[in-house]
Each structure stands twice: as structure tokens, then as C-alpha cells.
């Protein structure tokens, strides 16, 4: 409703301005407001120009949009929509066009979201897979799915709506704050993965039920203070454009992310040390060798820990837009960021030996059950027929 009110005020101001301006002699197009800019009365068969609006991300205010008045005194209409059209395509410099990069983000997040939801469905369906480790995996999937879904909503309802970006309504700011929280949960749940492995291997007598309860609280609650501080600071500063910016990560967010990545690396280093010690002493009596599932989870966590922090490691090296390799950097960042959820699903679900075994078992049951039932029914019928025949001969 705030956007509509502001648009109504801008339209009223534009109408008042055009009413105070004398129209040109002859045939002309009446001045109009196209929801972005106010266009003056324009003589027929001419083009009028206006500075590009500053509230649209990617637009350069030193460039000009234009609107054409046709020879019959009507504004030129777009052939697809049949509506009067203003040309804002000239407001973006070729080197500043990021529409293709946004498409990469949307595609990557969509693929990751499908993979994550499929993984959650598989792990939820097979009750025999339920254990503390799988519970941690499922919460990690849920955090990534939430983050990816929110990013897709952000690109759809905010990035593609310049009016929303300009007006920066409260719901848009709340969406940004929720998005930052979801992003932080990815790192805290990755930390929970490392903490779980470390606790299970180093502290053999810990209660897994209590450990999972503690991880549930830590994974979802640790990001809350950082997200609240970030939202309060931006609210007090009255930041524009739905709190969207392309600068360096905020300190209150970066501290938690860096701490999670560094702690996870410390856990993994100690896990590797413990495993190497156990493997070297594997021939001794009473020394338990680590299970294959633990080793698999360790390999997956070792791969994901640096992957999750890759964009933060690359941030200090982000080139300016004028650099020749800026576009390459943006594409690499888009791919590594948007496909993290897919990597999580592949490493923890689709390449999980237990999950694959359950899927193969279910496939065999679905494939061979009709044939087995058919054979059983035929055998029973044959036996019954033979028994009936024998009875008739006795009679």
C-alpha cells in the first residue's frame, strides 16, 4: 500500500507539473507519468529524453531514457504489450549489465533447492535411516533449502521490481533480514556437522540424544543475535534499497561466518589427527577402527568446509567493475554460491552408501514383487488343483 500511495503522489505531482506547462503548438502527446519518470508534453513525431532514475539498481544516472511521440500524437506502444512504452534499455551500460549473472544465480538456486527437497524427502521416507547423524544432515539440508528459497523470492519480488527497491517497504527489509539469518544458518549447521563428528570420535561416551538436542539449539539460534544486530543497525541508519548492497560483508555477519569456518577447520584437523592415530594403532587389541560411514562423513565435511566459506575468502579480492576480469569473478562467485546446496545434497545424500543401499533395496522390491506374487499364486493354484484331483480319484 505504501508503494501505491507514493506512486499516486508522484503521479499527482507529474500531472500538476504538466498542467502548469503550456503544450507545444500543433499535434502533441500529453505529458504522462509511467510509474518511474514524469514525461512532459511532447511534439508529435519527436523523441523526448529524461535522466535515468537513480533508484533502479544497475541504472546509470548519467545516461538518458527516452519516449517517442508518434506522428499522430500518441505515445509509441510496445508491439507485445500494446501499451505506451518508455525505453529504459539505454540506462544500463554494457559493462554494468548483470542480468545474465542473476539468471545464473536463479538457475543455481533452483537446481540446489530441488536437490535439497529431494534429499529431505528420501531421508524422511526411509525410517531405517533415522539416527543422530542423519538428523544433523536433515537440518543442514533444511537450512540450505530455506536460504535458496528466500534468494529466489528475493530475485523475483525485489530485484525485478525497481519500484519496490526504490520505496524500500518494511516487508522488503524484513525479507532481507530473514535472508541474512538463513544464510548464517548454513554456516552454523556446517559447524554442527563438524562438532558432531568431533564429539563422536573424541568423546566416545557422550549421549548422542543430548548432543543432537544441543546442536538443534545451536544451529538455529546462534545466528539470531547477529541477524538482529544487523537488522537494527540498518534500521537505525535508515538504509535505502531494501538494505541491498554489494559492499563487503557486514562485521556482525562476517564474525560469525569466519568463526564457524575456522572452528570447523580446527575440528576437522583434530579429527584427522585422531583418525590417523587410531588407524596406526589399528592392529592393537581393543582399538576400534572408525566406521566407513564416519570416514565418508569426514570426507564430505572436509570438502564442504572450505567450499562454504569460499565466497568470503574471495571477497577481499573482488575486483572493481572496471577491471577486465570482473565479469569472470562474478560468474565464478555466482556458481560457487548458488550450487552449494547441490553439493551438500550430493555429498551427504546422493553419494551416501546407506541411502544408496536403501534405494536399491526399495527398487528391487518394487521391481520383483509383481513377478513373485504371480509365481506364488500360480503355485498355490496348482497345488489346490492337484489336491482336488487326488480326492476325486479316492472317491
C-alpha positions in Angstrom: 0.0 0.0 0.0 2.9 2.4 0.7 4.2 1.8 -2.9 0.7 2.7 -4.3 0.5 5.8 -2.2 3.9 7.0 -3.2 3.1 6.3 -6.9 -0.1 8.2 -6.6 1.7 11.2 -5.1 4.3 11.1 -7.9 1.6 10.9 -10.5 -0.3 13.8 -8.9 2.9 15.9 -8.9 3.6 15.0 -12.5 0.1 15.9 -13.5 0.4 19.2 -11.7 3.7 20.0 -13.4 2.3 19.2 -16.9 -0.8 21.3 -16.2 1.4 24.3 -15.4 3.3 23.8 -18.6 1.9 25.1 -21.9 1.7 22.4 -24.6 3.6 22.9 -27.9 1.7 24.2 -30.9 0.3 21.6 -33.3 -0.2 17.9 -32.7 1.4 16.6 -29.5 1.4 13.8 -26.9 0.1 14.8 -23.5 2.5 14.6 -20.6 2.3 11.4 -18.6 3.7 9.5 -15.6 4.8 5.9 -16.4 5.3 4.9 -12.7 9.1 5.7 -12.9 9.5 9.1 -14.6 7.4 12.1 -15.4 7.3 12.9 -19.2 6.4 16.3 -20.5 4.1 17.3 -23.3 6.0 16.3 -26.5 5.5 17.5 -30.1 4.4 14.8 -32.5 7.0 12.8 -34.4 9.7 13.6 -31.9 11.5 11.9 -29.0 11.9 13.3 -25.5 14.7 12.4 -23.1 15.0 12.2 -19.3 17.8 11.3 -17.0 17.7 7.7 -15.9 16.2 7.2 -12.4 18.6 6.6 -9.6 16.5 4.1 -7.6 16.9 1.3 -10.1 19.9 -1.0 -9.4 22.3 -1.0 -12.4 21.0 2.2 -13.9 23.5 5.0 -14.6 22.2 8.4 -13.8 24.5 10.0 -16.4 22.6 8.2 -19.1 19.1 9.0 -20.5 15.9 7.2 -21.1 13.6 8.2 -23.9 10.0 8.1 -25.0 8.7 8.5 -28.6 5.7 10.6 -29.6 4.3 9.3 -32.9 3.2 11.4 -35.8 -0.5 11.1 -34.8 0.1 12.5 -31.3 0.1 9.2 -29.3 2.9 7.7 -27.3 4.6 4.8 -29.1 3.2 1.4 -27.9 5.2 -1.7 -27.5 4.1 -4.4 -30.0 4.0 -7.1 -27.4 2.0 -5.4 -24.7 0.1 -2.9 -26.8 0.7 -0.3 -24.1 2.6 3.0 -24.2 6.3 2.2 -23.6 9.3 4.2 -22.3 12.7 3.0 -23.4 14.9 2.4 -20.3 17.2 -0.1 -22.0 19.7 2.7 -22.6 20.1 3.3 -18.9 22.4 0.3 -18.4 26.0 0.4 -19.6 27.0 -2.8 -21.4 29.8 -3.4 -18.9 27.3 -3.0 -16.0 24.6 -5.4 -17.2 24.3 -8.1 -14.6 21.1 -9.7 -15.8 22.9 -12.8 -17.1 24.6 -13.2 -13.7 21.2 -13.0 -11.9 20.0 -15.8 -14.2 23.0 -17.9 -13.2 22.1 -17.3 -9.5 18.4 -18.2 -10.1 19.3 -21.3 -12.0 21.8 -22.5 -9.4 19.5 -21.8 -6.5 16.6 -23.6 -8.3 18.7 -26.7 -9.0 20.0 -26.8 -5.5 16.5 -26.3 -4.0 15.2 -29.3 -6.0 18.1 -31.5 -4.9 17.7 -30.5 -1.3 14.0 -31.1 -1.2 14.5 -34.5 -2.9 17.2 -35.3 -0.3 14.9 -34.4 2.6 12.1 -36.5 1.1 14.4 -39.5 0.8 15.7 -39.3 4.3 12.2 -38.7 5.7 10.8 -41.7 3.8 13.3 -44.3 4.9 12.6 -44.6 8.7 15.5 -47.1 9.0 18.0 -44.3 8.2 16.9 -42.2 11.2 19.8 -41.6 13.6 21.6 -38.7 15.2 23.9 -38.2 12.2 21.0 -38.2 9.7 19.1 -35.7 11.9 22.1 -33.3 11.7 22.2 -33.8 7.9 18.5 -33.1 7.5 18.7 -29.9 9.4 21.7 -28.8 7.2 19.5 -29.6 4.2 16.6 -27.6 5.7 18.8 -24.5 6.3 20.1 -24.6 2.7 16.6 -25.1 1.3 15.4 -22.1 3.3 18.2 -20.0 2.1 17.8 -20.9 -1.5 14.0 -20.4 -1.4 14.4 -17.0 0.1 17.0 -16.0 -2.5 14.7 -17.0 -5.3 11.9 -14.9 -3.7 14.3 -12.0 -3.3 15.3 -12.0 -7.0 11.6 -12.4 -8.1 9.8 -9.8 -6.0 12.6 -7.4 -5.2 15.4 -7.3 -7.7 12.9 -7.5 -10.6 10.8 -4.7 -9.1 12.6 -1.4 -9.2 9.7 0.4 -7.6 10.0 -1.9 -4.5 13.7 -1.3 -4.4 13.1 2.5 -4.5 10.4 2.5 -1.9 12.1 0.0 0.4 8.9 -1.0 2.2 9.0 -2.7 5.6 8.2 -6.2 4.3 11.2 -5.9 1.9 13.5 -5.0 4.8 12.1 -8.0 6.8 12.7 -10.3 3.9 16.4 -9.1 3.7 16.8 -9.7 7.5 15.3 -13.2 7.2 17.6 -13.9 4.2 20.7 -12.9 6.2 19.5 -15.2 9.1 19.0 -18.1 6.7 22.5 -17.5 5.2 24.1 -17.7 8.6 22.3 -20.9 9.5 24.2 -22.6 6.6 27.4 -21.9 8.4 26.2 -22.8 11.9 24.8 -26.1 10.7 28.1 -26.9 8.9 29.8 -26.1 12.2 27.3 -28.5 13.9 28.3 -31.2 11.3 32.0 -30.8 12.3 31.2 -30.6 16.0 29.1 -33.8 15.8 31.9 -35.8 14.1 34.5 -34.4 16.6 32.4 -35.2 19.6 31.5 -38.8 18.5 35.1 -39.6 17.7 36.9 -37.9 20.5 34.3 -38.3 23.3 33.2 -41.9 23.0 30.8 -41.9 25.9 28.7 -38.8 25.0 24.9 -39.2 24.8 24.0 -38.7 21.2 20.4 -37.7 22.1 21.6 -34.8 24.3 24.2 -33.9 21.7 21.6 -33.6 18.9 19.3 -31.5 21.2 22.2 -29.1 21.8 23.1 -29.0 18.1 19.4 -28.2 17.2 19.5 -25.2 19.6 23.0 -24.1 18.4 22.3 -24.5 14.7 19.1 -22.4 14.6 19.7 -20.0 17.5 23.3 -18.9 17.1 22.6 -16.8 14.1 19.7 -14.9 15.8 21.9 -12.3 17.6 23.9 -11.5 14.6 20.9 -11.2 12.3 19.1 -9.0 14.9 22.1 -6.7 15.3 22.4 -6.4 11.5 18.7 -5.6 11.1 18.7 -3.0 14.0 21.8 -1.2 12.6 20.4 -1.0 9.2 17.0 0.2 10.5 18.6 2.9 12.6 20.7 4.0 9.7 17.5 4.0 7.5 19.4 2.4 4.7 17.7 2.5 1.3 17.0 0.0 -1.5 15.7 -2.8 0.8 19.0 -2.9 2.6 20.6 -4.4 -0.5 24.3 -3.6 -1.1 27.2 -5.0 -3.0 29.9 -4.0 -0.4 32.0 -6.1 1.9 30.1 -8.4 4.4 28.8 -6.7 7.5 31.0 -7.1 10.5 28.3 -8.7 12.7 27.7 -11.2 10.0 31.3 -11.9 8.9 32.4 -12.5 12.5 30.0 -15.4 12.9 30.8 -16.9 9.5 34.6 -16.7 10.0 34.3 -18.1 13.5 32.2 -21.0 12.2 34.6 -21.8 9.3 37.7 -21.5 11.5 36.2 -23.7 14.3 35.1 -26.2 11.7 38.6 -26.4 10.3 40.1 -26.8 13.8 37.6 -29.7 14.5 38.5 -31.3 11.2 42.2 -31.1 11.8 41.8 -32.7 15.2 39.5 -35.4 13.8 42.1 -36.2 11.2 44.8 -36.4 13.9 42.6 -38.8 16.0 41.7 -41.0 13.0 45.4 -41.2 11.9 46.3 -42.2 15.5 43.6 -44.9 15.5 44.5 -46.2 12.1 48.1 -46.5 13.0 47.2 -48.4 16.2 44.5 -50.5 14.3 46.4 -53.7 14.8 46.4 -53.4 18.5 43.9 -55.3 20.7 40.9 -53.4 21.9 41.4 -50.5 19.5 38.2 -49.8 17.5 38.7 -48.8 13.9 36.5 -45.9 12.7 33.4 -47.0 10.7 33.1 -46.5 6.9 30.2 -44.1 7.4 32.3 -41.9 9.7 35.1 -41.8 7.2 32.6 -40.9 4.5 31.1 -38.1 6.6 34.6 -36.9 7.3 35.5 -36.7 3.6 32.2 -34.9 2.9 32.8 -32.4 5.7 36.4 -31.8 4.6 35.1 -30.9 1.1 32.3 -28.7 2.3 34.0 -26.7 5.0 36.2 -24.7 2.6 33.5 -24.6 -0.1 31.0 -22.9 2.3 33.5 -20.1 3.1 34.8 -19.7 -0.5 32.9 -16.5 -1.3 34.1 -14.9 2.0 37.7 -15.9 1.1 37.3 -14.3 -2.3 35.7 -11.1 -1.1 38.9 -9.3 -0.4 40.0 -10.0 -4.0 36.8 -8.7 -5.6 37.9 -6.5 -8.5 36.2 -3.2 -9.4 33.7 -3.1 -12.2 36.4 -1.5 -14.4 38.7 -4.5 -14.1 39.0 -6.8 -17.1 38.3 -9.9 -15.0 35.4 -8.5 -13.1 32.8 -10.5 -15.1 34.7 -13.7 -14.7 34.9 -13.2 -10.9 31.1 -12.6 -10.8 30.3 -15.7 -12.7 32.6 -17.9 -10.5 31.0 -16.3 -7.4 27.5 -17.0 -8.7 28.3 -20.6 -9.5 30.0 -21.4 -6.2 27.4 -19.7 -4.1 24.2 -20.9 -5.8 25.4 -24.5 -6.2 26.4 -25.1 -2.6 23.1 -26.7 -1.7 23.5 -29.1 -4.6 27.0 -30.0 -3.3 25.6 -30.6 0.1 22.8 -32.9 -1.2 25.3 -34.9 -3.4 27.9 -35.4 -0.7 25.6 -36.2 2.2 22.7 -37.9 0.5 23.1 -39.0 -3.2 26.6 -40.4 -2.5 25.8 -41.8 0.9 26.2 -45.6 0.9 23.4 -46.2 3.4 21.0 -44.1 1.3 22.0 -45.8 -1.9 21.5 -49.2 -0.3 18.0 -48.3 0.8 17.1 -47.0 -2.7 18.5 -50.2 -4.3 16.5 -52.4 -1.8 13.3 -50.4 -2.5 13.9 -50.7 -6.2 14.3 -54.5 -6.1 11.1 -54.8 -4.0 9.1 -52.6 -6.5 10.6 -54.4 -9.5 10.3 -58.1 -8.4 7.2 -58.1 -6.2 4.7 -58.5 -9.1 6.7 -61.4 -10.5 7.0 -63.0 -7.1 3.3 -62.6 -6.4 2.4 -64.1 -9.8 4.7 -67.2 -9.2 3.2 -67.7 -5.7 -0.4 -67.5 -7.0 0.3 -70.0 -9.8 1.9 -72.4 -7.4 -1.0 -72.2 -4.9 -3.5 -72.8 -7.7 -1.6 -75.8 -9.0 -1.3 -77.4 -5.6 -5.0 -76.8 -4.9 -5.9 -78.4 -8.3 -3.7 -81.4 -7.7 -5.3 -81.9 -4.3 -8.8 -81.8 -5.7 -7.9 -84.3 -8.4 -6.5 -86.7 -5.8 -9.6 -86.5 -3.8 -11.8 -87.4 -6.8 -9.7 -90.5 -7.6 -10.2 -91.7 -4.0 -13.9 -91.3 -4.2 
